[in-house]
Amino acid sequence: MIVVFGLLLQIAFIAAALKFFNDRFVFFSAASMLLSIVVLVWIINDNTNPYYKLAWIIPVMLIPFFGMATYLFAKLELGTHIMNDRILKLIDETSPFIPQDQDTLDEIEKISVKEKNLAVYMKTYAGYPIWKNTYAQYYPVGEDFFAAVIPELEAAKEFIFMEYFIVERGEMWDTILEILARKAKAGVDVRFMYDGMCSLMLVPYRYPKKLEAMGIKCKMFSPIKPVLSTVQNNRDHRKILVVDGHTAFTGGINLADEYINKVERFGHWKDTAVMLKGEAVAGFTIMFLQNWNITESSEDNYANYIKTDFPELREKSLPTGGYVLPYGDSPLDNENVGQNVYLDILNRAEKYVHIMTPYLILDNEMTGALTYAAKRGVEVIIIMPHIPDKVYAYLLARSYYAELIRSGVKIYEYTPGFVHAKGFVSDDKRAVVGSINLDYRSLFLHFECASYFYKHPVVSQVEQDMQDTLKKCMQISLEDCKRFNIFKKAAGHLLRLFAPLM
């Protein structure tokens, strides 16, 4: 409450001060108008998403000085630049520990030049290579994921790294926490990082101190503080678990009981995850250490955490065919890696693209890719929740339905409840499982992660889950869109003005 009150107080003070000057000084208003024109030119020429430009242009025009001042604060805010510089430095430092194997690239090029080009882009601009020799197992519900995590944690001997958006006390987290505390006492390097937004509702602000008393190294990513800062808008939405450098998990599942259906919030909670074993785990290991070390004065000896031998793969004869590319996305580097991977899948699809996402808040580029794929004969299916967790997000998503359906995109809603899964699968060749939603926050504002698969056995598991989920869905027709409540429909279209903030 202190944090929220402090932020509201600052906002009220700034608004009152700006209103005072705007109302009382004609020359001040004229000067602010002139400066606003300069800022408008700056916005128009800025290398950002057009919808973000529109979101800034409206307040700059309607409230010239306040809008201009807010924009300048957001663009010049020191904290954002400091964090981005730190992240770029860490990426440079860690890059030698996850080099791109040239033989792997040459193999992929023989299969598909375009696939090789995607891999080159990902290493060059995101910093993550594509790997071979990696086993993967897909989990279609949170309960399966939880059951798989427990034995892996119990088997940890060297280190456990965990990075999550949400942690909430309950059966899931209490079970995991007991293991983490026990492992920490046994000498395992246990590190746990969660997003600072949790401190507003789910756990106490000083929760890291409690975990540290158990021997667990713990920190909040970008804690919410009573100081106005645009950095606080860039949340850590990643879900990463790494055990001993040989096993990693990612997906949409957070550490709270609704994710394993122990608590019912919005009907049945449909979520997914994937486990990796083998070479590609190094990608998630480095990804975690990059974010962990943002606030550290001295970096880790990264070589200690990179494994090159995986006896479990040999002993159990686990299938490792195909290629795996774990990747992260930062909102601070002006490189929209998460969106570009999704666009690449849509633009290269030949037969089908099947998608699961909890939110559908699209810019023109993503809308164009979805509709163009459908118009050229690709089966584009989007599975959405039938029981939403956020009414405003659902109303906004519904505002896109008619346009997409008219273009040939098929939209289904999961009737048992809420879909929180974030997945793409295409042509029995490519799949993505991770934390990246189809909305502005995931694609442009949050720190995200995912794993991309090409010609890997796990692709068929993802597609099978899509087909099984469709059996529990209802298809939305144009008639359904027409019958949708007119006031809710109007609210959805009005909310598009604020879509970049949702």
C-alpha positions, 0 to 999 in steps of 0.5 A, spaced: 500 500 500 505 504 501 508 503 494 501 504 491 500 510 495 507 513 493 506 512 486 499 515 486 502 521 490 507 523 485 502 522 479 497 527 482 503 532 484 505 532 477 498 532 474 497 538 478 503 542 477 502 541 469 495 543 470 497 549 474 502 552 468 497 550 462 491 554 465 495 560 467 500 562 462 499 563 455 506 563 453 507 557 457 502 553 453 504 556 446 511 554 448 509 547 450 505 547 443 511 548 439 515 543 443 509 538 442 510 539 435 517 537 435 515 531 440 510 529 434 515 529 429 520 525 433 514 520 435 512 519 427 520 518 426 521 513 431 523 506 430 517 503 434 510 499 433 505 504 429 500 502 435 505 505 440 506 511 436 498 512 436 498 511 443 503 517 444 500 521 439 493 522 442 495 524 449 500 529 446 495 532 441 490 532 447 494 534 453 500 538 449 505 539 455 503 533 459 503 528 454 510 531 451 513 531 458 510 524 459 513 521 452 520 525 454 520 521 461 519 514 458 524 515 452 529 518 456 528 515 463 535 513 465 533 506 469 531 503 462 537 505 459 542 503 465 538 496 465 539 495 457 546 497 457 547 492 463 543 486 459 547 487 453 554 487 456 551 480 459 549 478 453 556 479 450 560 476 456 555 470 456 555 469 448 562 465 448 559 460 452 553 458 447 557 458 441 553 456 434 556 450 432 557 451 424 556 443 423 549 444 425 548 450 421 550 446 415 546 440 416 540 445 417 542 448 410 541 442 407 534 441 409 532 448 408 536 455 407 530 459 410 530 455 417 538 456 417 537 463 416 532 463 422 537 460 426 543 465 424 538 471 425 536 468 432 544 467 434 546 474 431 540 478 434 537 474 440 544 471 442 541 464 442 544 458 438 540 452 435 542 445 438 542 438 436 542 432 441 536 434 445 530 430 448 524 434 449 517 432 453 511 436 452 506 436 458 499 438 456 496 440 463 500 443 469 498 437 473 503 433 468 508 438 469 508 438 476 509 431 477 515 431 472 518 437 476 518 434 483 523 428 481 528 432 477 528 437 483 529 431 488 535 429 483 539 435 483 546 435 485 549 441 483 544 447 482 537 449 481 535 455 477 528 458 477 525 464 474 518 465 474 513 471 473 508 468 479 509 465 485 503 464 490 503 460 497 499 453 496 500 446 495 504 447 488 509 452 491 509 449 498 511 442 495 517 445 491 519 450 496 520 444 501 525 441 496 529 447 495 530 448 502 532 441 503 537 441 497 540 448 499 542 445 506 545 439 502 549 444 499 546 445 492 546 452 489 539 454 489 537 460 486 530 463 485 527 469 482 520 472 481 517 478 478 517 484 483 509 485 481 508 479 486 509 483 492 503 487 490 498 481 492 501 474 492 507 474 497 510 479 502 515 484 500 520 482 504 519 474 502 526 474 499 529 474 506 525 469 508 527 464 503 534 466 504 534 464 511 532 457 508 539 457 504 536 459 498 538 465 494 532 469 492 531 476 489 525 480 486 526 482 478 525 489 478 521 490 485 515 495 485 518 501 488 514 508 490 518 511 484 515 513 477 520 509 472 518 506 466 522 500 468 517 498 472 512 497 466 517 491 463 516 485 467 519 478 467 514 474 464 519 468 463 518 461 466 525 457 467 527 451 471 534 449 470 537 443 474 544 441 474 545 444 467 542 437 464 535 439 464 530 445 463 523 446 463 519 452 460 512 454 458 506 458 460 505 455 467 507 459 474 508 457 481 500 457 483 495 452 485 490 454 479 496 452 474 495 445 476 487 445 478 488 445 485 484 451 485 479 453 480 478 460 478 476 460 471 473 453 470 479 448 468 485 451 467 489 449 460 496 450 460 502 447 457 510 446 458 516 442 455 522 439 458 529 439 455 534 434 456 541 435 453 545 440 449 539 446 448 539 446 456 545 451 456 541 456 452 536 456 458 542 456 463 545 462 460 538 466 459 537 465 467 544 467 469 543 473 464 537 476 468 540 474 475 546 478 474 543 484 472 543 486 479 550 483 481 556 486 482 560 480 479 558 475 474 558 468 475 564 463 472 559 461 467 563 455 464 561 451 471 554 451 469 555 449 462 554 441 461 557 437 455 556 430 457 549 427 458 549 420 460 542 420 461 540 420 454 545 414 452 543 410 458 535 411 457 536 411 449 532 418 449 530 420 442 534 426 440 532 427 433 531 434 430 533 441 432 531 445 438 532 453 439 531 456 446 531 463 446 529 469 450 526 476 448 528 483 452 523 489 451 529 494 451 533 492 445 528 494 440 528 487 437 522 484 437 524 476 437 518 473 440 514 476 434 519 475 429 519 468 430 511 467 430 511 471 424 516 467 421 512 461 422 506 464 419 509 466 413 512 460 411 507 455 413 504 451 407 499 447 410 497 449 417 498 453 423 495 452 430 495 456 435 493 457 443 493 463 446 490 466 452 490 473 449 489 476 442 491 483 442 494 484 435 497 490 431 497 490 424 503 486 422 500 480 426 493 481 423 496 481 416 500 475 417 494 471 420 489 473 415 494 472 409 496 465 411 489 464 411 487 467 405 493 463 401 490 456 403 493 455 410 489 452 415 490 457 421 486 455 427 486 460 434 484 456 440 482 462 446 479 461 453 471 461 453 472 463 461 476 469 461 481 471 467 480 478 465 474 481 462 477 487 458 482 483 455 477 478 452 472 484 450 478 486 446 480 480 443 473 479 441 474 485 437 478 482 432 474 475 431 470 478 425 476 480 421 480 474 422 474 469 421 472 473 414 479 472 412 478 464 413 482 464 420 478 459 424 477 461 432 475 456 437 474 457 445 475 452 450 469 451 453 471 447 460 475 454 462 481 458 461 487 457 456 493 460 459 498 456 454 502 459 449 503 455 443 504 455 435 505 448 431 506 448 423 506 443 418 508 437 422 515 441 422 515 447 427 513 448 434 514 453 439 512 452 447 514 458 451 511 464 455 509 469 449 502 471 449 499 474 442 499 481 445 502 487 446 505 486 453 508 479 451 511 481 444 513 488 446 513 490 453 515 483 457 522 479 458 519 473 455 522 466 453 520 460 449 523 454 445 523 453 438 523 446 435 524 444 428 523 437 425 523 434 432 519 429 435 516 433 440 512 437 434 507 431 433 506 431 441 504 439 441 500 438 434 496 432 438 495 436 444 492 441 439 487 436 436 485 433 443 484 440 445 479 442 439 475 436 441 473 440 447 472 447 444 466 451 440 468 454 434 466 461 433 462 463 427 460 470 424 453 469 426 456 468 433 460 475 432 453 479 430 449 476 436 455 478 441 452 484 446 452 490 442 455 494 448 460 489 449 462 489 442 463 497 443 467 496 449 472 492 445 473 497 439 473 502 444 479 498 448 483 498 442 485 505 443 489 503 449 491 496 446 498 497 447 498 498 454 494 491 455 
